[in-house]
Amino acid sequence: MDDHYKVEYKGVRFDPYRVADVYDIINGAQFQAMKKILRAGRGAKSLEQDIDEIIEACQRWKQMIREDKDVVCRMRVYRK
């Protein structure tokens, strides 16, 4: 991971992987949004572009939640 994602605090290295581990972030879309939020406006892209990508990641995360609910509902119907 690029050095610009690595921050040290009280002797502990905090990069997106550490933050995700501390907060039990396991969904890929959620991880992508978190990573973008940590560096929004500080990289090669504009702040507006980063915000758009954060929104896209969150929309996909929300879509995945709905898809998962649909699968559970279909499984219940199938089992009956």
Phi and psi restraints in degrees (range 20) as a CNS / XPLOR table:
assign (resid 1 and name C) (resid 2 and name N)
       (resid 2 and name CA) (resid 2 and name C) 1.0 -58.3 20.0 2
assign (resid 2 and name N) (resid 2 and name CA)
       (resid 2 and name C) (resid 3 and name N) 1.0 149.0 20.0 2
assign (resid 2 and name C) (resid 3 and name N)
       (resid 3 and name CA) (resid 3 and name C) 1.0 -60.3 20.0 2
assign (resid 3 and name N) (resid 3 and name CA)
       (resid 3 and name C) (resid 4 and name N) 1.0 -28.7 20.0 2
assign (resid 3 and name C) (resid 4 and name N)
       (resid 4 and name CA) (resid 4 and name C) 1.0 -68.3 20.0 2
assign (resid 4 and name N) (resid 4 and name CA)
       (resid 4 and name C) (resid 5 and name N) 1.0 -10.0 20.0 2
assign (resid 4 and name C) (resid 5 and name N)
       (resid 5 and name CA) (resid 5 and name C) 1.0 -92.8 20.0 2
assign (resid 5 and name N) (resid 5 and name CA)
       (resid 5 and name C) (resid 6 and name N) 1.0 -9.8 20.0 2
assign (resid 5 and name C) (resid 6 and name N)
       (resid 6 and name CA) (resid 6 and name C) 1.0 -96.1 20.0 2
assign (resid 6 and name N) (resid 6 and name CA)
       (resid 6 and name C) (resid 7 and name N) 1.0 122.6 20.0 2
assign (resid 6 and name C) (resid 7 and name N)
       (resid 7 and name CA) (resid 7 and name C) 1.0 -129.2 20.0 2
assign (resid 7 and name N) (resid 7 and name CA)
       (resid 7 and name C) (resid 8 and name N) 1.0 137.1 20.0 2
assign (resid 7 and name C) (resid 8 and name N)
       (resid 8 and name CA) (resid 8 and name C) 1.0 -107.1 20.0 2
assign (resid 8 and name N) (resid 8 and name CA)
       (resid 8 and name C) (resid 9 and name N) 1.0 136.5 20.0 2
assign (resid 8 and name C) (resid 9 and name N)
       (resid 9 and name CA) (resid 9 and name C) 1.0 -138.7 20.0 2
assign (resid 9 and name N) (resid 9 and name CA)
       (resid 9 and name C) (resid 10 and name N) 1.0 118.9 20.0 2
assign (resid 9 and name C) (resid 10 and name N)
       (resid 10 and name CA) (resid 10 and name C) 1.0 51.2 20.0 2
assign (resid 10 and name N) (resid 10 and name CA)
       (resid 10 and name C) (resid 11 and name N) 1.0 41.9 20.0 2
assign (resid 10 and name C) (resid 11 and name N)
       (resid 11 and name CA) (resid 11 and name C) 1.0 81.5 20.0 2
assign (resid 11 and name N) (resid 11 and name CA)
       (resid 11 and name C) (resid 12 and name N) 1.0 2.6 20.0 2
assign (resid 11 and name C) (resid 12 and name N)
       (resid 12 and name CA) (resid 12 and name C) 1.0 -112.0 20.0 2
assign (resid 12 and name N) (resid 12 and name CA)
       (resid 12 and name C) (resid 13 and name N) 1.0 130.4 20.0 2
assign (resid 12 and name C) (resid 13 and name N)
       (resid 13 and name CA) (resid 13 and name C) 1.0 -80.5 20.0 2
assign (resid 13 and name N) (resid 13 and name CA)
       (resid 13 and name C) (resid 14 and name N) 1.0 123.6 20.0 2
assign (resid 13 and name C) (resid 14 and name N)
       (resid 14 and name CA) (resid 14 and name C) 1.0 -110.4 20.0 2
assign (resid 14 and name N) (resid 14 and name CA)
       (resid 14 and name C) (resid 15 and name N) 1.0 108.1 20.0 2
assign (resid 14 and name C) (resid 15 and name N)
       (resid 15 and name CA) (resid 15 and name C) 1.0 -120.0 20.0 2
assign (resid 15 and name N) (resid 15 and name CA)
       (resid 15 and name C) (resid 16 and name N) 1.0 175.4 20.0 2
assign (resid 15 and name C) (resid 16 and name N)
       (resid 16 and name CA) (resid 16 and name C) 1.0 -55.3 20.0 2
assign (resid 16 and name N) (resid 16 and name CA)
       (resid 16 and name C) (resid 17 and name N) 1.0 -32.2 20.0 2
assign (resid 16 and name C) (resid 17 and name N)
       (resid 17 and name CA) (resid 17 and name C) 1.0 -66.4 20.0 2
assign (resid 17 and name N) (resid 17 and name CA)
       (resid 17 and name C) (resid 18 and name N) 1.0 -40.6 20.0 2
assign (resid 17 and name C) (resid 18 and name N)
       (resid 18 and name CA) (resid 18 and name C) 1.0 -66.4 20.0 2
assign (resid 18 and name N) (resid 18 and name CA)
       (resid 18 and name C) (resid 19 and name N) 1.0 -45.1 20.0 2
assign (resid 18 and name C) (resid 19 and name N)
       (resid 19 and name CA) (resid 19 and name C) 1.0 -61.3 20.0 2
assign (resid 19 and name N) (resid 19 and name CA)
       (resid 19 and name C) (resid 20 and name N) 1.0 -44.7 20.0 2
assign (resid 19 and name C) (resid 20 and name N)
       (resid 20 and name CA) (resid 20 and name C) 1.0 -60.8 20.0 2
assign (resid 20 and name N) (resid 20 and name CA)
       (resid 20 and name C) (resid 21 and name N) 1.0 -39.4 20.0 2
assign (resid 20 and name C) (resid 21 and name N)
       (resid 21 and name CA) (resid 21 and name C) 1.0 -66.2 20.0 2
assign (resid 21 and name N) (resid 21 and name CA)
       (resid 21 and name C) (resid 22 and name N) 1.0 -44.5 20.0 2
assign (resid 21 and name C) (resid 22 and name N)
       (resid 22 and name CA) (resid 22 and name C) 1.0 -62.0 20.0 2
assign (resid 22 and name N) (resid 22 and name CA)
       (resid 22 and name C) (resid 23 and name N) 1.0 -38.6 20.0 2
assign (resid 22 and name C) (resid 23 and name N)
       (resid 23 and name CA) (resid 23 and name C) 1.0 -97.9 20.0 2
assign (resid 23 and name N) (resid 23 and name CA)
       (resid 23 and name C) (resid 24 and name N) 1.0 10.1 20.0 2
assign (resid 23 and name C) (resid 24 and name N)
       (resid 24 and name CA) (resid 24 and name C) 1.0 54.3 20.0 2
assign (resid 24 and name N) (resid 24 and name CA)
       (resid 24 and name C) (resid 25 and name N) 1.0 42.7 20.0 2
assign (resid 24 and name C) (resid 25 and name N)
       (resid 25 and name CA) (resid 25 and name C) 1.0 -85.7 20.0 2
assign (resid 25 and name N) (resid 25 and name CA)
       (resid 25 and name C) (resid 26 and name N) 1.0 114.5 20.0 2
assign (resid 25 and name C) (resid 26 and name N)
       (resid 26 and name CA) (resid 26 and name C) 1.0 -118.4 20.0 2
assign (resid 26 and name N) (resid 26 and name CA)
       (resid 26 and name C) (resid 27 and name N) 1.0 -15.5 20.0 2
assign (resid 26 and name C) (resid 27 and name N)
       (resid 27 and name CA) (resid 27 and name C) 1.0 -79.8 20.0 2
assign (resid 27 and name N) (resid 27 and name CA)
       (resid 27 and name C) (resid 28 and name N) 1.0 132.5 20.0 2
assign (resid 27 and name C) (resid 28 and name N)
       (resid 28 and name CA) (resid 28 and name C) 1.0 -62.1 20.0 2
assign (resid 28 and name N) (resid 28 and name CA)
       (resid 28 and name C) (resid 29 and name N) 1.0 -39.8 20.0 2
assign (resid 28 and name C) (resid 29 and name N)
       (resid 29 and name CA) (resid 29 and name C) 1.0 -68.0 20.0 2
assign (resid 29 and name N) (resid 29 and name CA)
       (resid 29 and name C) (resid 30 and name N) 1.0 -39.3 20.0 2
assign (resid 29 and name C) (resid 30 and name N)
       (resid 30 and name CA) (resid 30 and name C) 1.0 -64.0 20.0 2
assign (resid 30 and name N) (resid 30 and name CA)
       (resid 30 and name C) (resid 31 and name N) 1.0 -42.3 20.0 2
assign (resid 30 and name C) (resid 31 and name N)
       (resid 31 and name CA) (resid 31 and name C) 1.0 -61.4 20.0 2
assign (resid 31 and name N) (resid 31 and name CA)
       (resid 31 and name C) (resid 32 and name N) 1.0 -43.8 20.0 2
assign (resid 31 and name C) (resid 32 and name N)
       (resid 32 and name CA) (resid 32 and name C) 1.0 -61.4 20.0 2
assign (resid 32 and name N) (resid 32 and name CA)
       (resid 32 and name C) (resid 33 and name N) 1.0 -44.0 20.0 2
assign (resid 32 and name C) (resid 33 and name N)
       (resid 33 and name CA) (resid 33 and name C) 1.0 -62.9 20.0 2
assign (resid 33 and name N) (resid 33 and name CA)
       (resid 33 and name C) (resid 34 and name N) 1.0 -44.4 20.0 2
assign (resid 33 and name C) (resid 34 and name N)
       (resid 34 and name CA) (resid 34 and name C) 1.0 -61.0 20.0 2
assign (resid 34 and name N) (resid 34 and name CA)
       (resid 34 and name C) (resid 35 and name N) 1.0 -44.5 20.0 2
assign (resid 34 and name C) (resid 35 and name N)
       (resid 35 and name CA) (resid 35 and name C) 1.0 -62.3 20.0 2
assign (resid 35 and name N) (resid 35 and name CA)
       (resid 35 and name C) (resid 36 and name N) 1.0 -42.1 20.0 2
assign (resid 35 and name C) (resid 36 and name N)
       (resid 36 and name CA) (resid 36 and name C) 1.0 -65.8 20.0 2
assign (resid 36 and name N) (resid 36 and name CA)
       (resid 36 and name C) (resid 37 and name N) 1.0 -40.3 20.0 2
assign (resid 36 and name C) (resid 37 and name N)
       (resid 37 and name CA) (resid 37 and name C) 1.0 -62.4 20.0 2
assign (resid 37 and name N) (resid 37 and name CA)
       (resid 37 and name C) (resid 38 and name N) 1.0 -40.6 20.0 2
assign (resid 37 and name C) (resid 38 and name N)
       (resid 38 and name CA) (resid 38 and name C) 1.0 -60.1 20.0 2
assign (resid 38 and name N) (resid 38 and name CA)
       (resid 38 and name C) (resid 39 and name N) 1.0 -31.5 20.0 2
assign (resid 38 and name C) (resid 39 and name N)
       (resid 39 and name CA) (resid 39 and name C) 1.0 -118.3 20.0 2
assign (resid 39 and name N) (resid 39 and name CA)
       (resid 39 and name C) (resid 40 and name N) 1.0 12.8 20.0 2
assign (resid 39 and name C) (resid 40 and name N)
       (resid 40 and name CA) (resid 40 and name C) 1.0 -52.3 20.0 2
assign (resid 40 and name N) (resid 40 and name CA)
       (resid 40 and name C) (resid 41 and name N) 1.0 126.1 20.0 2
assign (resid 40 and name C) (resid 41 and name N)
       (resid 41 and name CA) (resid 41 and name C) 1.0 77.6 20.0 2
assign (resid 41 and name N) (resid 41 and name CA)
       (resid 41 and name C) (resid 42 and name N) 1.0 3.3 20.0 2
assign (resid 41 and name C) (resid 42 and name N)
       (resid 42 and name CA) (resid 42 and name C) 1.0 -110.3 20.0 2
assign (resid 42 and name N) (resid 42 and name CA)
       (resid 42 and name C) (resid 43 and name N) 1.0 1.3 20.0 2
assign (resid 42 and name C) (resid 43 and name N)
       (resid 43 and name CA) (resid 43 and name C) 1.0 -110.1 20.0 2
assign (resid 43 and name N) (resid 43 and name CA)
       (resid 43 and name C) (resid 44 and name N) 1.0 -150.3 20.0 2
assign (resid 43 and name C) (resid 44 and name N)
       (resid 44 and name CA) (resid 44 and name C) 1.0 -73.4 20.0 2
assign (resid 44 and name N) (resid 44 and name CA)
       (resid 44 and name C) (resid 45 and name N) 1.0 -25.1 20.0 2
assign (resid 44 and name C) (resid 45 and name N)
       (resid 45 and name CA) (resid 45 and name C) 1.0 -93.2 20.0 2
assign (resid 45 and name N) (resid 45 and name CA)
       (resid 45 and name C) (resid 46 and name N) 1.0 158.8 20.0 2
assign (resid 45 and name C) (resid 46 and name N)
       (resid 46 and name CA) (resid 46 and name C) 1.0 -73.3 20.0 2
assign (resid 46 and name N) (resid 46 and name CA)
       (resid 46 and name C) (resid 47 and name N) 1.0 162.7 20.0 2
assign (resid 46 and name C) (resid 47 and name N)
       (resid 47 and name CA) (resid 47 and name C) 1.0 -58.2 20.0 2
assign (resid 47 and name N) (resid 47 and name CA)
       (resid 47 and name C) (resid 48 and name N) 1.0 -41.8 20.0 2
assign (resid 47 and name C) (resid 48 and name N)
       (resid 48 and name CA) (resid 48 and name C) 1.0 -61.6 20.0 2
assign (resid 48 and name N) (resid 48 and name CA)
       (resid 48 and name C) (resid 49 and name N) 1.0 -41.7 20.0 2
assign (resid 48 and name C) (resid 49 and name N)
       (resid 49 and name CA) (resid 49 and name C) 1.0 -63.5 20.0 2
assign (resid 49 and name N) (resid 49 and name CA)
       (resid 49 and name C) (resid 50 and name N) 1.0 -43.1 20.0 2
assign (resid 49 and name C) (resid 50 and name N)
       (resid 50 and name CA) (resid 50 and name C) 1.0 -62.1 20.0 2
assign (resid 50 and name N) (resid 50 and name CA)
       (resid 50 and name C) (resid 51 and name N) 1.0 -42.8 20.0 2
assign (resid 50 and name C) (resid 51 and name N)
       (resid 51 and name CA) (resid 51 and name C) 1.0 -62.3 20.0 2
assign (resid 51 and name N) (resid 51 and name CA)
       (resid 51 and name C) (resid 52 and name N) 1.0 -42.2 20.0 2
assign (resid 51 and name C) (resid 52 and name N)
       (resid 52 and name CA) (resid 52 and name C) 1.0 -59.6 20.0 2
assign (resid 52 and name N) (resid 52 and name CA)
       (resid 52 and name C) (resid 53 and name N) 1.0 -41.4 20.0 2
assign (resid 52 and name C) (resid 53 and name N)
       (resid 53 and name CA) (resid 53 and name C) 1.0 -70.3 20.0 2
assign (resid 53 and name N) (resid 53 and name CA)
       (resid 53 and name C) (resid 54 and name N) 1.0 -33.8 20.0 2
assign (resid 53 and name C) (resid 54 and name N)
       (resid 54 and name CA) (resid 54 and name C) 1.0 -63.6 20.0 2
assign (resid 54 and name N) (resid 54 and name CA)
       (resid 54 and name C) (resid 55 and name N) 1.0 -45.2 20.0 2
assign (resid 54 and name C) (resid 55 and name N)
       (resid 55 and name CA) (resid 55 and name C) 1.0 -62.1 20.0 2
assign (resid 55 and name N) (resid 55 and name CA)
       (resid 55 and name C) (resid 56 and name N) 1.0 -43.9 20.0 2
assign (resid 55 and name C) (resid 56 and name N)
       (resid 56 and name CA) (resid 56 and name C) 1.0 -59.7 20.0 2
assign (resid 56 and name N) (resid 56 and name CA)
       (resid 56 and name C) (resid 57 and name N) 1.0 -44.1 20.0 2
assign (resid 56 and name C) (resid 57 and name N)
       (resid 57 and name CA) (resid 57 and name C) 1.0 -63.5 20.0 2
assign (resid 57 and name N) (resid 57 and name CA)
       (resid 57 and name C) (resid 58 and name N) 1.0 -41.7 20.0 2
assign (resid 57 and name C) (resid 58 and name N)
       (resid 58 and name CA) (resid 58 and name C) 1.0 -67.4 20.0 2
assign (resid 58 and name N) (resid 58 and name CA)
       (resid 58 and name C) (resid 59 and name N) 1.0 -37.7 20.0 2
assign (resid 58 and name C) (resid 59 and name N)
       (resid 59 and name CA) (resid 59 and name C) 1.0 -63.9 20.0 2
assign (resid 59 and name N) (resid 59 and name CA)
       (resid 59 and name C) (resid 60 and name N) 1.0 -40.6 20.0 2
assign (resid 59 and name C) (resid 60 and name N)
       (resid 60 and name CA) (resid 60 and name C) 1.0 -66.1 20.0 2
assign (resid 60 and name N) (resid 60 and name CA)
       (resid 60 and name C) (resid 61 and name N) 1.0 -40.1 20.0 2
assign (resid 60 and name C) (resid 61 and name N)
       (resid 61 and name CA) (resid 61 and name C) 1.0 -59.1 20.0 2
assign (resid 61 and name N) (resid 61 and name CA)
       (resid 61 and name C) (resid 62 and name N) 1.0 -46.4 20.0 2
assign (resid 61 and name C) (resid 62 and name N)
       (resid 62 and name CA) (resid 62 and name C) 1.0 -62.5 20.0 2
assign (resid 62 and name N) (resid 62 and name CA)
       (resid 62 and name C) (resid 63 and name N) 1.0 -41.2 20.0 2
assign (resid 62 and name C) (resid 63 and name N)
       (resid 63 and name CA) (resid 63 and name C) 1.0 -61.8 20.0 2
assign (resid 63 and name N) (resid 63 and name CA)
       (resid 63 and name C) (resid 64 and name N) 1.0 -41.8 20.0 2
assign (resid 63 and name C) (resid 64 and name N)
       (resid 64 and name CA) (resid 64 and name C) 1.0 -63.3 20.0 2
assign (resid 64 and name N) (resid 64 and name CA)
       (resid 64 and name C) (resid 65 and name N) 1.0 -39.0 20.0 2
assign (resid 64 and name C) (resid 65 and name N)
       (resid 65 and name CA) (resid 65 and name C) 1.0 -60.9 20.0 2
assign (resid 65 and name N) (resid 65 and name CA)
       (resid 65 and name C) (resid 66 and name N) 1.0 -44.7 20.0 2
assign (resid 65 and name C) (resid 66 and name N)
       (resid 66 and name CA) (resid 66 and name C) 1.0 -63.4 20.0 2
assign (resid 66 and name N) (resid 66 and name CA)
       (resid 66 and name C) (resid 67 and name N) 1.0 -42.5 20.0 2
assign (resid 66 and name C) (resid 67 and name N)
       (resid 67 and name CA) (resid 67 and name C) 1.0 -60.5 20.0 2
assign (resid 67 and name N) (resid 67 and name CA)
       (resid 67 and name C) (resid 68 and name N) 1.0 -42.7 20.0 2
assign (resid 67 and name C) (resid 68 and name N)
       (resid 68 and name CA) (resid 68 and name C) 1.0 -62.8 20.0 2
assign (resid 68 and name N) (resid 68 and name CA)
       (resid 68 and name C) (resid 69 and name N) 1.0 -40.7 20.0 2
assign (resid 68 and name C) (resid 69 and name N)
       (resid 69 and name CA) (resid 69 and name C) 1.0 -62.9 20.0 2
assign (resid 69 and name N) (resid 69 and name CA)
       (resid 69 and name C) (resid 70 and name N) 1.0 -41.4 20.0 2
assign (resid 69 and name C) (resid 70 and name N)
       (resid 70 and name CA) (resid 70 and name C) 1.0 -62.3 20.0 2
assign (resid 70 and name N) (resid 70 and name CA)
       (resid 70 and name C) (resid 71 and name N) 1.0 -40.6 20.0 2
assign (resid 70 and name C) (resid 71 and name N)
       (resid 71 and name CA) (resid 71 and name C) 1.0 -63.8 20.0 2
assign (resid 71 and name N) (resid 71 and name CA)
       (resid 71 and name C) (resid 72 and name N) 1.0 -44.0 20.0 2
assign (resid 71 and name C) (resid 72 and name N)
       (resid 72 and name CA) (resid 72 and name C) 1.0 -62.0 20.0 2
assign (resid 72 and name N) (resid 72 and name CA)
       (resid 72 and name C) (resid 73 and name N) 1.0 -43.3 20.0 2
assign (resid 72 and name C) (resid 73 and name N)
       (resid 73 and name CA) (resid 73 and name C) 1.0 -63.3 20.0 2
assign (resid 73 and name N) (resid 73 and name CA)
       (resid 73 and name C) (resid 74 and name N) 1.0 -43.2 20.0 2
assign (resid 73 and name C) (resid 74 and name N)
       (resid 74 and name CA) (resid 74 and name C) 1.0 -64.6 20.0 2
assign (resid 74 and name N) (resid 74 and name CA)
       (resid 74 and name C) (resid 75 and name N) 1.0 -37.6 20.0 2
assign (resid 74 and name C) (resid 75 and name N)
       (resid 75 and name CA) (resid 75 and name C) 1.0 -64.2 20.0 2
assign (resid 75 and name N) (resid 75 and name CA)
       (resid 75 and name C) (resid 76 and name N) 1.0 -39.2 20.0 2
assign (resid 75 and name C) (resid 76 and name N)
       (resid 76 and name CA) (resid 76 and name C) 1.0 -64.3 20.0 2
assign (resid 76 and name N) (resid 76 and name CA)
       (resid 76 and name C) (resid 77 and name N) 1.0 -42.8 20.0 2
assign (resid 76 and name C) (resid 77 and name N)
       (resid 77 and name CA) (resid 77 and name C) 1.0 -65.3 20.0 2
assign (resid 77 and name N) (resid 77 and name CA)
       (resid 77 and name C) (resid 78 and name N) 1.0 -42.5 20.0 2
assign (resid 77 and name C) (resid 78 and name N)
       (resid 78 and name CA) (resid 78 and name C) 1.0 -63.5 20.0 2
assign (resid 78 and name N) (resid 78 and name CA)
       (resid 78 and name C) (resid 79 and name N) 1.0 -37.6 20.0 2
assign (resid 78 and name C) (resid 79 and name N)
       (resid 79 and name CA) (resid 79 and name C) 1.0 -71.7 20.0 2
assign (resid 79 and name N) (resid 79 and name CA)
       (resid 79 and name C) (resid 80 and name N) 1.0 -21.6 20.0 2
